[in-house]
Amino acid sequence: MAEEKKLTVLQLLPALESGGVERGTLEIAAALEMHGHRALVMSAGGRQVPPLLASGAEHFTWPIGKKSFKTLLLVGQLRKFLLAQKVDIIHARSRVPAWIAWLAWRGMNPATRPHFVTTVHGLYGVSRYSRIMTRGERVIAVSNTVRDYILREYPATLPWCIQVIHRGVDGADYPHGWKPETAWQQAFFAQFPQAAGKLLLTLPGRITRLKGHEDFIELIARLKRRGLPVHGLIVGGASSSKQRYLHKLRYRVRSMGLAGDISLTGQRDDLKNILAMSNLVLSLSSQPESFGRTTLEALRLGVPTAGYDHGGVGEILRTIYPAGLLPLDRIDETCQRIDQLLQHPEPVPLGNFFPLQAMLDQTLALYEQLARTPRH
């Protein structure tokens, strides 16, 4: 049997700060290096660059995701880069980088140019701008929800070009039943003393109107009126453009008399610990999520998790924990369901659901299969 060709794969994304796209990029880069391939990543940089380099991957700092007409000047430079680095696969993970990559790729010799892959990570607003994410020779959808969205909103996309590769979680990093060390718990409750000894409800996610923070505040108020000793944790940072909304949330908490019952923790690097000690983790996004990785992480830890029954979160809950499915836009029923889950929690099943290794294996197999197909 012929030895598998060693590939050079370039992943493109705006930056390497934090988030699911960034984490997936690092995971794929590490898997490529582990299999003897060459992993290149192009972005504006960020705090995830050192761990990327530690995996053996190479990083190239380009403003490839900047929303500016000046970014189009990178098309010619990228074309030269692809030739110089002998890139076999271009994998675009965001819209501006995808446009630059596609324009560079389109101007190359079809017989010798790299193969072009995109990943649709989100349920983007439907537009010609977003359509670029469906232009890959192969289009990775991170869930069945995303596949359905592509076929519904971009019907010109050939169904056989789309491959569903669910995001995944490493069971070794999120073992069922794991709890943080006592010293960490003591330090956390010293910082948030009003949360100590309470039933902890956690809403993880960046501060934005879509994540359901106002629903969460209303639920805490209703659960308190029912006499439940609950404390709400809103875990996530607010960008500079979301500071007014953050102030609005703080005002809402105070005006409803919940200042002692809800803590806004800001951005945290210990989310896993917070999830693990929660009694219930919630996903209340008003719009469907493309996947819902934090929901999966909480469930893999064995923590009861509930979320609105739509999008990727609904997909995960139907697979692992149907007891956590919540009706959208029916706050009374949602409150009743959460009351039941807090007072009579249904155990989360133990299982290797949506494993990270499957995501890595399927992505590398896609690269390798595409590299063997004739270029066009």
Buried (B, 14 or more C-beta within 10 A) or exposed (E): EEEEEEBBBBBBBBBBEBBBBBBBBBBBBBBBBEBEBBBBBBBBBBEBBEBBEEBEBBBBBBBBBBEEEEBEEBBEEBBEBBBEBEBBBBBBBBBBBBBBBBBBBEEBEEEEBBBBBBBBBBBBEEEEBBBBBBBBBBBBBBBEBBBEBBBEBBEEBEEEBBBBBBBBBBBEEBEBEBEBEEEBBEEBBEEBEEBEEBBBBBBBBBBBEEBBBBBBBBBBBBBBEEEBEBBBBBBBBBEEEBEEBBEBBBEBBEEBEBEEBBBBBEEBEBBBBBBBBBBBBBBBBBEBBBBBBBBBBBBBBBBBBBBBBBBBBBBBBEBBBEBBBBEBEEEEEBBBBBBEBBEEBEEBEEEEBBBBEEBBBBBBEBBBEBBEEEBE
